Amino acid sequence: FSFWMELGFSKNILREGQGTTSPLKGCSATIHYLGQLEDGTTFDDTLKLGRPFKFNVGRAEVIVGLDNLVTTMKKGEKCSVVFPPSLAYGESGLPPFIPSQATLKFEVELVDFSNDIDLGSDLIKTLLSNGPEWERPSYESKCTVHLKCYSSSESYINTFELQRPAVVTIGVDVLFSSGIEKCLKTMSKGERAILSVKQGSSYAPIGDTVAMKLIGSEESPEEFVNVTIPSTDLYFEIQLLDFVKVCPF
């Protein structure tokens, strides 16, 4: 079937995909695609080349149309799509293959994707949802976050349930693991993700008790709660609600 999308292009699904999740901006996606001009002239064909194309979504590594398209697809889905020049190469084109202001036709198959991002040192960030903006906090940024910390067998703190977010200043407050600070510096306002921290890694908590600052409200004053996290494989579900940036870098 064919439909028009708010993202500015027409998409025709040729084969349904699997599952319920789609690639998010910041993740990696692997696709096969056939790219053609309006007259049917082929300018690129990964199947003919014999290898799929892998790129990071939302990082301007492909044209805007393809970046936006894959976020609507499921694994295994195949579709045809028409991109106007504004979502392709625009006025500049891509000489000598693509002329100025060219409308492009694509057949795209989403071969695979992963919403897991390796932050190094046994830290894995799994994207759950993107934020609407791209600016990220940096050193000494004051971050307002919701945080759930849990292991495979127990939950230790959950500000989502408390409905009272926590405050952490990057480079000043060590909230259970410095890996949380590292993760926050990769997040945009509104983004939600799960950070996995392996026991024994340099970012793993060592069983200390941490005083976590909760934001106050009309009903409840600002307060600190003491939370003890054991030394084990841990998961931190984090939502960056807001931040105030101090340093420009």
N, C-alpha and C positions, 0 to 999 in steps of 0.2 A: 504494500500500500504506500501511498504517497501523502505527504503532508508538509505544510509550511511551518517553520519553527520560528520562535522569537529571536533566535540567533541570526536570522537573516538569510537562510538558504532553504532549498527544497531537498527533502531526503526521501528516498524510495527504498524501503527495506526489501532486500532480495532473499535473505535468510535470517530467521530469528536467532538471537543469541541465547546464551545459557545464564541462569542465575538472576540475581536482582541488583547487583552492584555494577557500577560503571567507573571508569578511570576518573580520578580527581586531579585538579591542577597541582603539580608538584610530584606526581607519580611518574612511573615509566610505562610506556605503551609500545607494543610491537604490532605492526600492521603490514599487510600486503595491500598494494594499491596500483591502479592503472590510472594514469593522468592523461587527459586528452584536451585538445582545443575544441571549440564549438564545431569545427568542420570534421572532427573525427581524427585529426592528426595526433598520434601518440607521442608524448614527450618523455614519458617515464613509465616503466612497468617492472615492478619488483619480482613478479612471478617469472618473467622472462629472464631477469638477472639471476634468479635462483636463490634469492635470500630476502627475507623480510626486512623491514626498516624499523629500527628502535629509536625512540626519542623521549625526552622529558616533557610532559604535558605542561603547557602554560609558561614555557621558558623561551618562547619565540624561536624555537629550533625548526619550526615548520610554518607554513602560512597560517594566518588567523583562522581560516575556514577549517583546516584539518585539526588545529588545536581545539576548536570548539566542538567539532563533530564527534571526536572520540569520547568526549564527556557525556554524550547521549547514547553511546553504544554499550552492548553487553558482549562478554567474551564469546567469540565464534560468530558474531553477527556480521552480515555482509550487506552493504547497501550501495546505492548509486546516489550521487549528489551533484548539484550544480552550484558553483560558487561565483558570485558576481565579482568584478574586479576589486572592489573594496575589501573582500575577504581573501583575495589571491595576491597578485603581484602589482595591482594598481597601475598607476601611470608609468612607472619605471619599467614594468615588464621584467623579463629575464632573458635578454638577448643571448644568443640568436634563437632560442627555443620558443619563447613566449612573448608575443608582442604587447605593446602598451594597451592598457584597458581591456585585457582579454578576460572573457568569461570562460571558466574552466569546468570540465566534467571529470568526475572521479568515480571509480568503483573501489570501495574500501572494505577490507576484512580486518576486524580486530582479532588478531591471532592470540594475544595474551596481554595481560597488564598486571602490575603489582602496585598496590597502595602502600607497600612497605618501603621505607626509606632508611638506609643504613647510615647512621650518624657516626659510626666508628666506635671502637672500644666496647663492643658488645651492646651498643645502644641501637635499638630498632624502633623507629617511629612509624606507626600505622595510621594513615589518614582516615578519619571518619567523615569529616565535612570540611569544605573550604570556607574561608571568610571572604567578605565582599571586597576587601582591599588587599594591597600587596605590601604595604609598609610593615616593617618588623621591628620589634624592640631590640635594644642594644644595651651595652654596659650602663648600669645605673638606672635603667628604665624601671619605673614602678608599675608592676603588672597586677591586674585584678584577674584572678583565675578561679574557676571551679576545678576541684581536684578530687579524684577518687583513687585511693591507694589500696591495692589488694594483691593477694597471692593466689595460688591455685586452690587454697583451702580456707582463706579468711579475708575479710575486709577490715581495714584498719582506720580509715577516715573517708568520709564521703560528704563533701560540701554541697553536692547536687541535692542530696536528701535533706541536708540541714537548711538549704536555701539561703545560705550565707557564704559568699565567696571569700577566698583568702587573698592576702596581699603579699607579694614577694618582690623585692628589689634585686634585679640581676647584678651579681658581683658583690652584693652586700649580705643578702639573706641566703643561707644554704638550707633549702627546704627538702629534707630527707636525703636528697642526692643532688650533686652538682650537675648530674645529667638532665635534671628538670630545667635548669638554667640554659643548658646547651640546646635543649628542645625548644624552649620558649623563644630563643633567638632565631629559630627557623619558622615561627608561626606568625600568621597575620591575625588581626583583630577578628574575632568570631570563629576562628578555626578550632576544630576539635580533633584530638588525636589520642592514641594510646602509645605510651612509651614503655618499652620492655627493657628491664635492666637485669642482667644475669648475675647470679651470686658469684662472687669472686672477681668481678670486673672492677676496674678502678673507680667506677661510678656507683658501686653497690653500697647501700647503707650498712653500717656495722653494728646495728642494734641500739643506737643512741636514742634518747628521748628528745624530740624536737618540739619547741613552742611555736605553733602556727597561729598567725594573726588573722582573725576573722573580722570582716567589716561589720560595723555596727549598724543598727536601724532604729526606728522609733520605738520598736518593741524591745530590742535587745542592744545593749551597749557594745562598743568594740571590745573584743576580748582576745586573750591568747588561750589556746587549748594545747595541752601536752599530748603528744602522740608518740608512741614507741613502735618502731618498725624493726622487725627481726632481720637477720642476715639470711636472705633466701631469694629465689627468683621472684621479682616483683613487677607489677604492672601499674602504671600511673595513667589514668584517664584524665586528660587535661583539656579544658576549654579556656582559651584566652578571651576574656570578656572585654578587656580594655587595657590600655597602657599609656603612660605618660613618658615621653622620650626626653632624656636630659642631654645626652651626648649625640651629636649629629652623625656619628659613625657607628 
